Structures are given as C-alpha cells and as structure tokens.
C-alpha cells in the first residue's frame, strides 16, 4: 500500500473484498441501516492482530474472514 493512500473503509483489510458494513453503507449513502452484524461479533485477538497496522480501526473485517477465523481458532 502506498504510504499516502488511505484504506478503503468499504473493503475488508484482510482479503480486500467488500465488507458490507452497515455503518459504512449508512455513512456513504446517508440512509439509515439496521445494526451491522459486526457490532455483535466477537473478533478474536488473533484475527485482529492479522489486520495491517495502517488499516486498524479504519475498515471492518468481512463476515467471511471472521467466520473463517472462528473455524481456525
């Protein structure tokens, strides 16, 4: 990643696929969304540690990566 490039908050920082985060969709569109699944998810410390430092707290992990991590943990 270019040091000046900002992470895309609509993309998973682990796989690059669309994360479909309801909070980001609401921010982009201005249309209220139901609570996002990620607000109820329990992300393991191991999964969060895999997120590149430059993208931590700036983009949601997608449901697929979260589910795969649950199987691996």
PDB file of N, H, CA, C and O in Angstrom:
ATOM      1  N   UNK A   1       0.859  -1.183   0.000  1.00  0.00           N
ATOM      2  CA  UNK A   1       0.000   0.000   0.000  1.00  0.00           C
ATOM      3  C   UNK A   1       0.896   1.235   0.000  1.00  0.00           C
ATOM      4  O   UNK A   1       1.880   1.290   0.739  1.00  0.00           O
ATOM      5  N   UNK A   2       0.570   2.192  -0.799  1.00  0.00           N
ATOM      6  H   UNK A   2      -0.228   2.147  -1.399  1.00  0.00           H
ATOM      7  CA  UNK A   2       1.274   3.470  -0.841  1.00  0.00           C
ATOM      8  C   UNK A   2       1.111   4.148   0.518  1.00  0.00           C
ATOM      9  O   UNK A   2       0.015   4.166   1.078  1.00  0.00           O
ATOM     10  N   UNK A   3       2.192   4.701   1.043  1.00  0.00           N
ATOM     11  H   UNK A   3       3.082   4.686   0.588  1.00  0.00           H
ATOM     12  CA  UNK A   3       2.159   5.324   2.370  1.00  0.00           C
ATOM     13  C   UNK A   3       1.141   6.460   2.455  1.00  0.00           C
ATOM     14  O   UNK A   3       0.639   6.756   3.539  1.00  0.00           O
ATOM     15  N   UNK A   4       0.832   7.097   1.329  1.00  0.00           N
ATOM     16  H   UNK A   4       1.240   6.856   0.449  1.00  0.00           H
ATOM     17  CA  UNK A   4      -0.122   8.207   1.341  1.00  0.00           C
ATOM     18  C   UNK A   4      -1.549   7.758   1.051  1.00  0.00           C
ATOM     19  O   UNK A   4      -2.490   8.529   1.234  1.00  0.00           O
ATOM     20  N   UNK A   5      -1.717   6.516   0.600  1.00  0.00           N
ATOM     21  H   UNK A   5      -0.952   5.889   0.452  1.00  0.00           H
ATOM     22  CA  UNK A   5      -3.053   6.015   0.269  1.00  0.00           C
ATOM     23  C   UNK A   5      -3.826   5.711   1.547  1.00  0.00           C
ATOM     24  O   UNK A   5      -3.275   5.182   2.513  1.00  0.00           O
ATOM     25  N   UNK A   6      -5.098   6.053   1.536  1.00  0.00           N
ATOM     26  H   UNK A   6      -5.545   6.484   0.752  1.00  0.00           H
ATOM     27  CA  UNK A   6      -5.974   5.758   2.666  1.00  0.00           C
ATOM     28  C   UNK A   6      -6.659   4.419   2.403  1.00  0.00           C
ATOM     29  O   UNK A   6      -7.035   4.131   1.267  1.00  0.00           O
ATOM     30  N   UNK A   7      -6.823   3.602   3.436  1.00  0.00           N
ATOM     31  H   UNK A   7      -6.517   3.836   4.359  1.00  0.00           H
ATOM     32  CA  UNK A   7      -7.538   2.338   3.247  1.00  0.00           C
ATOM     33  C   UNK A   7      -8.982   2.600   2.840  1.00  0.00           C
ATOM     34  O   UNK A   7      -9.573   3.603   3.240  1.00  0.00           O
ATOM     35  N   UNK A   8      -9.537   1.713   2.060  1.00  0.00           N
ATOM     36  H   UNK A   8      -9.057   0.898   1.735  1.00  0.00           H
ATOM     37  CA  UNK A   8     -10.935   1.819   1.636  1.00  0.00           C
ATOM     38  C   UNK A   8     -11.806   1.226   2.731  1.00  0.00           C
ATOM     39  O   UNK A   8     -11.754   0.015   2.949  1.00  0.00           O
ATOM     40  N   UNK A   9     -12.608   2.031   3.435  1.00  0.00           N
ATOM     41  H   UNK A   9     -12.650   3.014   3.259  1.00  0.00           H
ATOM     42  CA  UNK A   9     -13.414   1.515   4.540  1.00  0.00           C
ATOM     43  C   UNK A   9     -14.512   0.552   4.101  1.00  0.00           C
ATOM     44  O   UNK A   9     -15.120  -0.108   4.944  1.00  0.00           O
ATOM     45  N   UNK A  10     -14.779   0.459   2.799  1.00  0.00           N
ATOM     46  H   UNK A  10     -14.285   0.995   2.115  1.00  0.00           H
ATOM     47  CA  UNK A  10     -15.803  -0.468   2.322  1.00  0.00           C
ATOM     48  C   UNK A  10     -15.218  -1.842   1.989  1.00  0.00           C
ATOM     49  O   UNK A  10     -15.945  -2.742   1.569  1.00  0.00           O
ATOM     50  N   UNK A  11     -13.903  -2.003   2.175  1.00  0.00           N
ATOM     51  H   UNK A  11     -13.312  -1.272   2.516  1.00  0.00           H
ATOM     52  CA  UNK A  11     -13.208  -3.249   1.841  1.00  0.00           C
ATOM     53  C   UNK A  11     -12.572  -3.867   3.085  1.00  0.00           C
ATOM     54  O   UNK A  11     -12.049  -3.159   3.946  1.00  0.00           O
ATOM     55  N   UNK A  12     -12.625  -5.171   3.166  1.00  0.00           N
ATOM     56  H   UNK A  12     -13.050  -5.747   2.468  1.00  0.00           H
ATOM     57  CA  UNK A  12     -12.009  -5.906   4.268  1.00  0.00           C
ATOM     58  C   UNK A  12     -10.501  -5.700   4.220  1.00  0.00           C
ATOM     59  O   UNK A  12      -9.900  -5.870   3.159  1.00  0.00           O
ATOM     60  N   UNK A  13      -9.870  -5.340   5.338  1.00  0.00           N
ATOM     61  H   UNK A  13     -10.358  -5.202   6.200  1.00  0.00           H
ATOM     62  CA  UNK A  13      -8.428  -5.117   5.335  1.00  0.00           C
ATOM     63  C   UNK A  13      -7.627  -6.414   5.215  1.00  0.00           C
ATOM     64  O   UNK A  13      -6.412  -6.368   5.023  1.00  0.00           O
ATOM     65  N   UNK A  14      -8.284  -7.561   5.325  1.00  0.00           N
ATOM     66  H   UNK A  14      -9.271  -7.598   5.481  1.00  0.00           H
ATOM     67  CA  UNK A  14      -7.577  -8.836   5.218  1.00  0.00           C
ATOM     68  C   UNK A  14      -7.634  -9.434   3.823  1.00  0.00           C
ATOM     69  O   UNK A  14      -6.616  -9.885   3.300  1.00  0.00           O
ATOM     70  N   UNK A  15      -8.827  -9.442   3.210  1.00  0.00           N
ATOM     71  H   UNK A  15      -9.654  -9.075   3.636  1.00  0.00           H
ATOM     72  CA  UNK A  15      -8.956 -10.085   1.896  1.00  0.00           C
ATOM     73  C   UNK A  15      -9.211  -9.100   0.762  1.00  0.00           C
ATOM     74  O   UNK A  15      -9.046  -9.450  -0.406  1.00  0.00           O
ATOM     75  N   UNK A  16      -9.613  -7.865   1.092  1.00  0.00           N
ATOM     76  H   UNK A  16      -9.747  -7.581   2.041  1.00  0.00           H
ATOM     77  CA  UNK A  16      -9.862  -6.859   0.062  1.00  0.00           C
ATOM     78  C   UNK A  16     -11.249  -6.894  -0.544  1.00  0.00           C
ATOM     79  O   UNK A  16     -11.587  -6.046  -1.370  1.00  0.00           O
ATOM     80  N   UNK A  17     -12.059  -7.868  -0.143  1.00  0.00           N
ATOM     81  H   UNK A  17     -11.784  -8.557   0.527  1.00  0.00           H
ATOM     82  CA  UNK A  17     -13.429  -7.950  -0.660  1.00  0.00           C
ATOM     83  C   UNK A  17     -14.327  -6.940   0.064  1.00  0.00           C
ATOM     84  O   UNK A  17     -13.964  -6.430   1.124  1.00  0.00           O
ATOM     85  N   UNK A  18     -15.486  -6.658  -0.507  1.00  0.00           N
ATOM     86  H   UNK A  18     -15.781  -7.073  -1.368  1.00  0.00           H
ATOM     87  CA  UNK A  18     -16.439  -5.737   0.120  1.00  0.00           C
ATOM     88  C   UNK A  18     -16.814  -6.278   1.496  1.00  0.00           C
ATOM     89  O   UNK A  18     -17.132  -7.458   1.636  1.00  0.00           O
ATOM     90  N   UNK A  19     -16.777  -5.416   2.511  1.00  0.00           N
ATOM     91  H   UNK A  19     -16.518  -4.457   2.397  1.00  0.00           H
ATOM     92  CA  UNK A  19     -17.108  -5.871   3.859  1.00  0.00           C
ATOM     93  C   UNK A  19     -18.587  -5.723   4.186  1.00  0.00           C
ATOM     94  O   UNK A  19     -19.060  -6.299   5.165  1.00  0.00           O
ATOM     95  N   UNK A  20     -19.318  -4.969   3.391  1.00  0.00           N
ATOM     96  H   UNK A  20     -18.933  -4.501   2.596  1.00  0.00           H
ATOM     97  CA  UNK A  20     -20.768  -4.791   3.541  1.00  0.00           C
ATOM     98  C   UNK A  20     -21.149  -4.318   4.934  1.00  0.00           C
ATOM     99  O   UNK A  20     -22.203  -4.692   5.448  1.00  0.00           O
ATOM    100  N   UNK A  21     -20.317  -3.512   5.540  1.00  0.00           N
ATOM    101  H   UNK A  21     -19.461  -3.207   5.122  1.00  0.00           H
ATOM    102  CA  UNK A  21     -20.590  -2.992   6.871  1.00  0.00           C
ATOM    103  C   UNK A  21     -21.737  -1.989   6.800  1.00  0.00           C
ATOM    104  O   UNK A  21     -21.676  -1.016   6.048  1.00  0.00           O
ATOM    105  N   UNK A  22     -22.781  -2.234   7.587  1.00  0.00           N
ATOM    106  H   UNK A  22     -22.830  -3.024   8.198  1.00  0.00           H
ATOM    107  CA  UNK A  22     -23.953  -1.356   7.569  1.00  0.00           C
ATOM    108  C   UNK A  22     -23.597   0.067   7.999  1.00  0.00           C
ATOM    109  O   UNK A  22     -24.170   1.032   7.494  1.00  0.00           O
ATOM    110  N   UNK A  23     -22.660   0.195   8.923  1.00  0.00           N
ATOM    111  H   UNK A  23     -22.195  -0.589   9.333  1.00  0.00           H
ATOM    112  CA  UNK A  23     -22.279   1.540   9.372  1.00  0.00           C
ATOM    113  C   UNK A  23     -21.609   2.316   8.243  1.00  0.00           C
ATOM    114  O   UNK A  23     -21.844   3.516   8.095  1.00  0.00           O
ATOM    115  N   UNK A  24     -20.784   1.650   7.452  1.00  0.00           N
ATOM    116  H   UNK A  24     -20.594   0.676   7.573  1.00  0.00           H
ATOM    117  CA  UNK A  24     -20.133   2.317   6.325  1.00  0.00           C
ATOM    118  C   UNK A  24     -21.142   2.625   5.225  1.00  0.00           C
ATOM    119  O   UNK A  24     -21.073   3.687   4.606  1.00  0.00           O
ATOM    120  N   UNK A  25     -22.079   1.710   4.973  1.00  0.00           N
ATOM    121  H   UNK A  25     -22.134   0.847   5.476  1.00  0.00           H
ATOM    122  CA  UNK A  25     -23.114   1.949   3.968  1.00  0.00           C
ATOM    123  C   UNK A  25     -23.944   3.163   4.363  1.00  0.00           C
ATOM    124  O   UNK A  25     -24.268   3.997   3.517  1.00  0.00           O
ATOM    125  N   UNK A  26     -24.288   3.264   5.636  1.00  0.00           N
ATOM    126  H   UNK A  26     -24.024   2.587   6.323  1.00  0.00           H
ATOM    127  CA  UNK A  26     -25.057   4.419   6.112  1.00  0.00           C
ATOM    128  C   UNK A  26     -24.258   5.708   5.960  1.00  0.00           C
ATOM    129  O   UNK A  26     -24.802   6.736   5.554  1.00  0.00           O
ATOM    130  N   UNK A  27     -22.966   5.653   6.286  1.00  0.00           N
ATOM    131  H   UNK A  27     -22.525   4.818   6.615  1.00  0.00           H
ATOM    132  CA  UNK A  27     -22.117   6.842   6.149  1.00  0.00           C
ATOM    133  C   UNK A  27     -22.043   7.281   4.689  1.00  0.00           C
ATOM    134  O   UNK A  27     -22.110   8.475   4.398  1.00  0.00           O
ATOM    135  N   UNK A  28     -21.905   6.332   3.774  1.00  0.00           N
ATOM    136  H   UNK A  28     -21.851   5.361   4.010  1.00  0.00           H
ATOM    137  CA  UNK A  28     -21.786   6.640   2.348  1.00  0.00           C
ATOM    138  C   UNK A  28     -23.086   7.153   1.752  1.00  0.00           C
ATOM    139  O   UNK A  28     -23.081   8.097   0.961  1.00  0.00           O
ATOM    140  N   UNK A  29     -24.201   6.535   2.128  1.00  0.00           N
ATOM    141  H   UNK A  29     -24.206   5.769   2.770  1.00  0.00           H
ATOM    142  CA  UNK A  29     -25.472   6.839   1.478  1.00  0.00           C
ATOM    143  C   UNK A  29     -26.335   7.842   2.238  1.00  0.00           C
ATOM    144  O   UNK A  29     -27.180   8.511   1.643  1.00  0.00           O
ATOM    145  N   UNK A  30     -26.126   7.947   3.545  1.00  0.00           N
ATOM    146  H   UNK A  30     -25.439   7.403   4.028  1.00  0.00           H
ATOM    147  CA  UNK A  30     -26.975   8.794   4.369  1.00  0.00           C
ATOM    148  C   UNK A  30     -28.303   8.138   4.718  1.00  0.00           C
ATOM    149  O   UNK A  30     -29.144   8.746   5.381  1.00  0.00           O
ATOM    150  N   UNK A  31     -28.494   6.893   4.273  1.00  0.00           N
ATOM    151  H   UNK A  31     -27.811   6.399   3.735  1.00  0.00           H
ATOM    152  CA  UNK A  31     -29.719   6.161   4.565  1.00  0.00           C
ATOM    153  C   UNK A  31     -29.514   5.283   5.793  1.00  0.00           C
ATOM    154  O   UNK A  31     -28.550   4.520   5.859  1.00  0.00           O
ATOM    155  N   UNK A  32     -30.423   5.390   6.772  1.00  0.00           N
ATOM    156  H   UNK A  32     -31.206   6.009   6.719  1.00  0.00           H
ATOM    157  CA  UNK A  32     -30.305   4.564   7.975  1.00  0.00           C
ATOM    158  C   UNK A  32     -30.257   3.077   7.625  1.00  0.00           C
ATOM    159  O   UNK A  32     -30.953   2.613   6.722  1.00  0.00           O
ATOM    160  N   UNK A  33     -29.439   2.358   8.344  1.00  0.00           N
ATOM    161  H   UNK A  33     -28.873   2.735   9.078  1.00  0.00           H
ATOM    162  CA  UNK A  33     -29.278   0.914   8.155  1.00  0.00           C
ATOM    163  C   UNK A  33     -29.584   0.220   9.481  1.00  0.00           C
ATOM    164  O   UNK A  33     -29.475   0.832  10.544  1.00  0.00           O
ATOM    165  N   UNK A  34     -29.965  -1.053   9.420  1.00  0.00           N
ATOM    166  H   UNK A  34     -30.054  -1.550   8.556  1.00  0.00           H
ATOM    167  CA  UNK A  34     -30.114  -1.791  10.672  1.00  0.00           C
ATOM    168  C   UNK A  34     -28.732  -1.982  11.298  1.00  0.00           C
ATOM    169  O   UNK A  34     -27.721  -1.806  10.618  1.00  0.00           O
ATOM    170  N   UNK A  35     -28.674  -2.335  12.563  1.00  0.00           N
ATOM    171  H   UNK A  35     -29.496  -2.478  13.116  1.00  0.00           H
ATOM    172  CA  UNK A  35     -27.365  -2.550  13.183  1.00  0.00           C
ATOM    173  C   UNK A  35     -26.558  -3.578  12.391  1.00  0.00           C
ATOM    174  O   UNK A  35     -27.099  -4.579  11.922  1.00  0.00           O
ATOM    175  N   UNK A  36     -25.290  -3.324  12.254  1.00  0.00           N
ATOM    176  H   UNK A  36     -24.850  -2.510  12.636  1.00  0.00           H
ATOM    177  CA  UNK A  36     -24.410  -4.214  11.497  1.00  0.00           C
ATOM    178  C   UNK A  36     -24.118  -5.481  12.305  1.00  0.00           C
ATOM    179  O   UNK A  36     -24.033  -5.440  13.533  1.00  0.00           O
ATOM    180  N   UNK A  37     -23.969  -6.592  11.608  1.00  0.00           N
ATOM    181  H   UNK A  37     -24.039  -6.625  10.611  1.00  0.00           H
ATOM    182  CA  UNK A  37     -23.626  -7.858  12.247  1.00  0.00           C
ATOM    183  C   UNK A  37     -22.346  -7.724  13.062  1.00  0.00           C
ATOM    184  O   UNK A  37     -22.173  -8.389  14.084  1.00  0.00           O
ATOM    185  N   UNK A  38     -21.446  -6.850  12.596  1.00  0.00           N
ATOM    186  H   UNK A  38     -21.586  -6.309  11.767  1.00  0.00           H
ATOM    187  CA  UNK A  38     -20.137  -6.747  13.248  1.00  0.00           C
ATOM    188  C   UNK A  38     -20.228  -6.161  14.662  1.00  0.00           C
ATOM    189  O   UNK A  38     -19.316  -6.338  15.469  1.00  0.00           O
ATOM    190  N   UNK A  39     -21.316  -5.473  14.953  1.00  0.00           N
ATOM    191  H   UNK A  39     -22.057  -5.329  14.297  1.00  0.00           H
ATOM    192  CA  UNK A  39     -21.474  -4.898  16.287  1.00  0.00           C
ATOM    193  C   UNK A  39     -21.740  -5.980  17.331  1.00  0.00           C
ATOM    194  O   UNK A  39     -21.514  -5.756  18.520  1.00  0.00           O
ATOM    195  N   UNK A  40     -22.212  -7.135  16.907  1.00  0.00           N
ATOM    196  H   UNK A  40     -22.396  -7.317  15.941  1.00  0.00           H
ATOM    197  CA  UNK A  40     -22.481  -8.249  17.813  1.00  0.00           C
ATOM    198  C   UNK A  40     -21.413  -9.339  17.732  1.00  0.00           C
ATOM    199  O   UNK A  40     -21.435 -10.289  18.515  1.00  0.00           O
ATOM    200  N   UNK A  41     -20.482  -9.208  16.791  1.00  0.00           N
ATOM    201  H   UNK A  41     -20.464  -8.437  16.155  1.00  0.00           H
ATOM    202  CA  UNK A  41     -19.453 -10.236  16.589  1.00  0.00           C
ATOM    203  C   UNK A  41     -18.361 -10.137  17.646  1.00  0.00           C
ATOM    204  O   UNK A  41     -18.074  -9.062  18.172  1.00  0.00           O
ATOM    205  N   UNK A  42     -17.769 -11.271  17.937  1.00  0.00           N
ATOM    206  H   UNK A  42     -18.002 -12.144  17.509  1.00  0.00           H
ATOM    207  CA  UNK A  42     -16.654 -11.332  18.875  1.00  0.00           C
ATOM    208  C   UNK A  42     -15.406 -11.678  18.068  1.00  0.00           C
ATOM    209  O   UNK A  42     -15.180 -12.840  17.732  1.00  0.00           O
ATOM    210  N   UNK A  43     -14.603 -10.671  17.761  1.00  0.00           N
ATOM    211  H   UNK A  43     -14.786  -9.727  18.033  1.00  0.00           H
ATOM    212  CA  UNK A  43     -13.398 -10.869  16.963  1.00  0.00           C
ATOM    213  C   UNK A  43     -12.255 -11.274  17.890  1.00  0.00           C
ATOM    214  O   UNK A  43     -11.969 -10.586  18.870  1.00  0.00           O
ATOM    215  N   UNK A  44     -11.612 -12.382  17.578  1.00  0.00           N
ATOM    216  H   UNK A  44     -11.845 -12.941  16.782  1.00  0.00           H
ATOM    217  CA  UNK A  44     -10.518 -12.859  18.424  1.00  0.00           C
ATOM    218  C   UNK A  44      -9.311 -11.929  18.321  1.00  0.00           C
ATOM    219  O   UNK A  44      -9.145 -11.207  17.338  1.00  0.00           O
ATOM    220  N   UNK A  45      -8.486 -11.962  19.342  1.00  0.00           N
ATOM    221  H   UNK A  45      -8.621 -12.548  20.141  1.00  0.00           H
ATOM    222  CA  UNK A  45      -7.254 -11.164  19.334  1.00  0.00           C
ATOM    223  C   UNK A  45      -6.349 -11.601  18.186  1.00  0.00           C
ATOM    224  O   UNK A  45      -5.671 -10.774  17.576  1.00  0.00           O
ATOM    225  N   UNK A  46      -6.339 -12.902  17.891  1.00  0.00           N
ATOM    226  H   UNK A  46      -6.890 -13.573  18.387  1.00  0.00           H
ATOM    227  CA  UNK A  46      -5.511 -13.416  16.794  1.00  0.00           C
ATOM    228  C   UNK A  46      -5.965 -12.853  15.456  1.00  0.00           C
ATOM    229  O   UNK A  46      -5.137 -12.485  14.622  1.00  0.00           O
ATOM    230  N   UNK A  47      -7.286 -12.782  15.244  1.00  0.00           N
ATOM    231  H   UNK A  47      -7.959 -13.081  15.922  1.00  0.00           H
ATOM    232  CA  UNK A  47      -7.810 -12.230  13.991  1.00  0.00           C
ATOM    233  C   UNK A  47      -7.475 -10.744  13.886  1.00  0.00           C
ATOM    234  O   UNK A  47      -7.006 -10.284  12.845  1.00  0.00           O
ATOM    235  N   UNK A  48      -7.710 -10.007  14.944  1.00  0.00           N
ATOM    236  H   UNK A  48      -8.091 -10.381  15.790  1.00  0.00           H
ATOM    237  CA  UNK A  48      -7.426  -8.564  14.921  1.00  0.00           C
ATOM    238  C   UNK A  48      -5.940  -8.289  14.713  1.00  0.00           C
ATOM    239  O   UNK A  48      -5.579  -7.282  14.102  1.00  0.00           O
ATOM    240  N   UNK A  49      -5.083  -9.162  15.207  1.00  0.00           N
ATOM    241  H   UNK A  49      -5.376  -9.979  15.703  1.00  0.00           H
ATOM    242  CA  UNK A  49      -3.640  -8.990  15.038  1.00  0.00           C
ATOM    243  C   UNK A  49      -3.222  -9.159  13.578  1.00  0.00           C
ATOM    244  O   UNK A  49      -2.169  -8.662  13.176  1.00  0.00           O
ATOM    245  N   UNK A  50      -4.033  -9.854  12.783  1.00  0.00           N
ATOM    246  H   UNK A  50      -4.887 -10.258  13.109  1.00  0.00           H
ATOM    247  CA  UNK A  50      -3.720 -10.036  11.356  1.00  0.00           C
ATOM    248  C   UNK A  50      -4.000  -8.796  10.525  1.00  0.00           C
ATOM    249  O   UNK A  50      -3.519  -8.691   9.397  1.00  0.00           O
ATOM    250  N   UNK A  51      -4.770  -7.854  11.062  1.00  0.00           N
ATOM    251  H   UNK A  51      -5.161  -7.940  11.978  1.00  0.00           H
ATOM    252  CA  UNK A  51      -5.102  -6.629  10.326  1.00  0.00           C
ATOM    253  C   UNK A  51      -3.851  -5.757  10.249  1.00  0.00           C
ATOM    254  O   UNK A  51      -3.239  -5.459  11.275  1.00  0.00           O
ATOM    255  N   UNK A  52      -3.467  -5.346   9.038  1.00  0.00           N
ATOM    256  H   UNK A  52      -3.964  -5.588   8.204  1.00  0.00           H
ATOM    257  CA  UNK A  52      -2.281  -4.487   8.909  1.00  0.00           C
ATOM    258  C   UNK A  52      -2.416  -3.221   9.760  1.00  0.00           C
ATOM    259  O   UNK A  52      -3.489  -2.621   9.834  1.00  0.00           O
ATOM    260  N   UNK A  53      -1.342  -2.837  10.383  1.00  0.00           N
ATOM    261  H   UNK A  53      -0.470  -3.324  10.323  1.00  0.00           H
ATOM    262  CA  UNK A  53      -1.331  -1.683  11.282  1.00  0.00           C
ATOM    263  C   UNK A  53      -1.950  -0.447  10.639  1.00  0.00           C
ATOM    264  O   UNK A  53      -2.707   0.274  11.289  1.00  0.00           O
ATOM    265  N   UNK A  54      -1.640  -0.198   9.382  1.00  0.00           N
ATOM    266  H   UNK A  54      -1.025  -0.783   8.854  1.00  0.00           H
ATOM    267  CA  UNK A  54      -2.125   1.013   8.699  1.00  0.00           C
ATOM    268  C   UNK A  54      -3.635   1.027   8.513  1.00  0.00           C
ATOM    269  O   UNK A  54      -4.208   2.088   8.264  1.00  0.00           O
ATOM    270  N   UNK A  55      -4.298  -0.126   8.626  1.00  0.00           N
ATOM    271  H   UNK A  55      -3.833  -0.988   8.828  1.00  0.00           H
ATOM    272  CA  UNK A  55      -5.747  -0.166   8.399  1.00  0.00           C
ATOM    273  C   UNK A  55      -6.539  -0.429   9.673  1.00  0.00           C
ATOM    274  O   UNK A  55      -7.769  -0.469   9.631  1.00  0.00           O
ATOM    275  N   UNK A  56      -5.875  -0.606  10.787  1.00  0.00           N
ATOM    276  H   UNK A  56      -4.876  -0.574  10.821  1.00  0.00           H
ATOM    277  CA  UNK A  56      -6.583  -0.900  12.047  1.00  0.00           C
ATOM    278  C   UNK A  56      -7.505   0.242  12.428  1.00  0.00           C
ATOM    279  O   UNK A  56      -7.103   1.405  12.476  1.00  0.00           O
ATOM    280  N   UNK A  57      -8.748  -0.117  12.697  1.00  0.00           N
ATOM    281  H   UNK A  57      -9.075  -1.061  12.658  1.00  0.00           H
ATOM    282  CA  UNK A  57      -9.750   0.861  13.101  1.00  0.00           C
ATOM    283  C   UNK A  57     -10.313   1.692  11.962  1.00  0.00           C
ATOM    284  O   UNK A  57     -11.097   2.612  12.199  1.00  0.00           O
ATOM    285  N   UNK A  58      -9.927   1.384  10.726  1.00  0.00           N
ATOM    286  H   UNK A  58      -9.290   0.637  10.533  1.00  0.00           H
ATOM    287  CA  UNK A  58     -10.370   2.184   9.589  1.00  0.00           C
ATOM    288  C   UNK A  58     -11.269   1.420   8.614  1.00  0.00           C
ATOM    289  O   UNK A  58     -11.932   2.025   7.771  1.00  0.00           O
ATOM    290  N   UNK A  59     -11.289   0.091   8.731  1.00  0.00           N
ATOM    291  H   UNK A  59     -10.751  -0.401   9.416  1.00  0.00           H
ATOM    292  CA  UNK A  59     -12.110  -0.729   7.839  1.00  0.00           C
ATOM    293  C   UNK A  59     -12.510  -1.998   8.572  1.00  0.00           C
ATOM    294  O   UNK A  59     -11.709  -2.567   9.313  1.00  0.00           O
ATOM    295  N   UNK A  60     -13.740  -2.443   8.370  1.00  0.00           N
ATOM    296  H   UNK A  60     -14.391  -1.981   7.768  1.00  0.00           H
ATOM    297  CA  UNK A  60     -14.250  -3.642   9.030  1.00  0.00           C
ATOM    298  C   UNK A  60     -13.760  -4.910   8.344  1.00  0.00           C
ATOM    299  O   UNK A  60     -13.613  -4.969   7.123  1.00  0.00           O
ATOM    300  N   UNK A  61     -13.516  -5.912   9.165  1.00  0.00           N
ATOM    301  H   UNK A  61     -13.636  -5.863  10.157  1.00  0.00           H
ATOM    302  CA  UNK A  61     -13.238  -7.248   8.658  1.00  0.00           C
ATOM    303  C   UNK A  61     -14.554  -7.792   8.107  1.00  0.00           C
ATOM    304  O   UNK A  61     -15.606  -7.577   8.710  1.00  0.00           O
ATOM    305  N   UNK A  62     -14.514  -8.490   6.977  1.00  0.00           N
ATOM    306  H   UNK A  62     -13.660  -8.664   6.488  1.00  0.00           H
ATOM    307  CA  UNK A  62     -15.741  -9.021   6.379  1.00  0.00           C
ATOM    308  C   UNK A  62     -16.221 -10.266   7.123  1.00  0.00           C
ATOM    309  O   UNK A  62     -15.466 -10.890   7.868  1.00  0.00           O
ATOM    310  N   UNK A  63     -17.477 -10.610   6.910  1.00  0.00           N
ATOM    311  H   UNK A  63     -18.091 -10.103   6.305  1.00  0.00           H
ATOM    312  CA  UNK A  63     -18.084 -11.761   7.584  1.00  0.00           C
ATOM    313  C   UNK A  63     -17.366 -13.059   7.219  1.00  0.00           C
ATOM    314  O   UNK A  63     -17.220 -13.941   8.065  1.00  0.00           O
ATOM    315  N   UNK A  64     -16.919 -13.184   5.976  1.00  0.00           N
ATOM    316  H   UNK A  64     -17.038 -12.468   5.289  1.00  0.00           H
ATOM    317  CA  UNK A  64     -16.230 -14.413   5.561  1.00  0.00           C
ATOM    318  C   UNK A  64     -14.934 -14.594   6.324  1.00  0.00           C
ATOM    319  O   UNK A  64     -14.663 -15.683   6.828  1.00  0.00           O
ATOM    320  N   UNK A  65     -14.122 -13.540   6.420  1.00  0.00           N
ATOM    321  H   UNK A  65     -14.342 -12.654   6.010  1.00  0.00           H
ATOM    322  CA  UNK A  65     -12.861 -13.642   7.152  1.00  0.00           C
ATOM    323  C   UNK A  65     -13.115 -13.898   8.634  1.00  0.00           C
ATOM    324  O   UNK A  65     -12.377 -14.654   9.265  1.00  0.00           O
ATOM    325  N   UNK A  66     -14.136 -13.284   9.187  1.00  0.00           N
ATOM    326  H   UNK A  66     -14.736 -12.669   8.675  1.00  0.00           H
ATOM    327  CA  UNK A  66     -14.478 -13.501  10.604  1.00  0.00           C
ATOM    328  C   UNK A  66     -14.904 -14.943  10.832  1.00  0.00           C
ATOM    329  O   UNK A  66     -14.499 -15.561  11.817  1.00  0.00           O
ATOM    330  N   UNK A  67     -15.723 -15.489   9.926  1.00  0.00           N
ATOM    331  H   UNK A  67     -16.052 -14.987   9.126  1.00  0.00           H
ATOM    332  CA  UNK A  67     -16.191 -16.866  10.061  1.00  0.00           C
ATOM    333  C   UNK A  67     -15.039 -17.850   9.908  1.00  0.00           C
ATOM    334  O   UNK A  67     -14.953 -18.825  10.655  1.00  0.00           O
ATOM    335  N   UNK A  68     -14.152 -17.601   8.945  1.00  0.00           N
ATOM    336  H   UNK A  68     -14.222 -16.809   8.338  1.00  0.00           H
ATOM    337  CA  UNK A  68     -13.002 -18.473   8.752  1.00  0.00           C
ATOM    338  C   UNK A  68     -12.102 -18.469   9.980  1.00  0.00           C
ATOM    339  O   UNK A  68     -11.550 -19.508  10.343  1.00  0.00           O
ATOM    340  N   UNK A  69     -11.949 -17.324  10.616  1.00  0.00           N
ATOM    341  H   UNK A  69     -12.397 -16.481  10.321  1.00  0.00           H
ATOM    342  CA  UNK A  69     -11.119 -17.225  11.815  1.00  0.00           C
ATOM    343  C   UNK A  69     -11.726 -18.014  12.965  1.00  0.00           C
ATOM    344  O   UNK A  69     -10.997 -18.606  13.761  1.00  0.00           O
ATOM    345  N   UNK A  70     -13.057 -18.031  13.063  1.00  0.00           N
ATOM    346  H   UNK A  70     -13.650 -17.550  12.417  1.00  0.00           H
ATOM    347  CA  UNK A  70     -13.717 -18.780  14.133  1.00  0.00           C
ATOM    348  C   UNK A  70     -13.443 -20.264  13.986  1.00  0.00           C
ATOM    349  O   UNK A  70     -13.286 -20.964  14.986  1.00  0.00           O
ATOM    350  N   UNK A  71     -13.383 -20.757  12.756  1.00  0.00           N
ATOM    351  H   UNK A  71     -13.510 -20.189  11.943  1.00  0.00           H
ATOM    352  CA  UNK A  71     -13.111 -22.177  12.496  1.00  0.00           C
ATOM    353  C   UNK A  71     -11.652 -22.488  12.838  1.00  0.00           C
ATOM    354  O   UNK A  71     -11.350 -23.560  13.361  1.00  0.00           O
ATOM    355  N   UNK A  72     -10.751 -21.549  12.542  1.00  0.00           N
ATOM    356  H   UNK A  72     -10.996 -20.678  12.117  1.00  0.00           H
ATOM    357  CA  UNK A  72      -9.333 -21.765  12.768  1.00  0.00           C
ATOM    358  C   UNK A  72      -8.942 -21.646  14.228  1.00  0.00           C
ATOM    359  O   UNK A  72      -8.000 -22.304  14.668  1.00  0.00           O
ATOM    360  N   UNK A  73      -9.649 -20.818  14.991  1.00  0.00           N
ATOM    361  H   UNK A  73     -10.415 -20.283  14.634  1.00  0.00           H
ATOM    362  CA  UNK A  73      -9.287 -20.585  16.390  1.00  0.00           C
ATOM    363  C   UNK A  73      -9.618 -21.755  17.277  1.00  0.00           C
ATOM    364  O   UNK A  73      -9.370 -21.706  18.482  1.00  0.00           O
TER     365      UNK A  73
END
